[in-house]
Amino acid sequence: TNLGVLDVGHKGLHIVELASGVTEAELRAATEATVV
């Protein structure tokens, strides 16, 4: 996504890398998927 690089796992999305200037909280707020 434009917010970062994510891997899809069995229990949800795994954050690989956040885009410059994006916080983990912003990414979590922008998706309905589970971020683990």
CORZI-V515044 format. One record per residue. N is the residue number from 0. RES is the residue in one small letter. NEAR is the number of other C-alpha atoms within 8 Angstrom. Layout:
n: [N:N]
res: [RES:RES]
near: [NEAR:NEAR]
//
This chain:
n: [0:1:2:3:4:5:6:7:8:9:10:11:12:13:14:15:16:17:18:19:20:21:22:23:24:25:26:27:28:29:30:31:32:33:34:35]
res: [t:n:l:g:v:l:d:v:g:h:k:g:l:h:i:v:e:l:a:s:g:v:t:e:a:e:l:r:a:a:t:e:a:t:v:v]
near: [5:4:8:12:10:10:8:7:7:4:6:10:12:10:11:8:7:11:9:4:4:10:7:7:6:8:11:9:7:6:7:6:6:8:8:7]
//
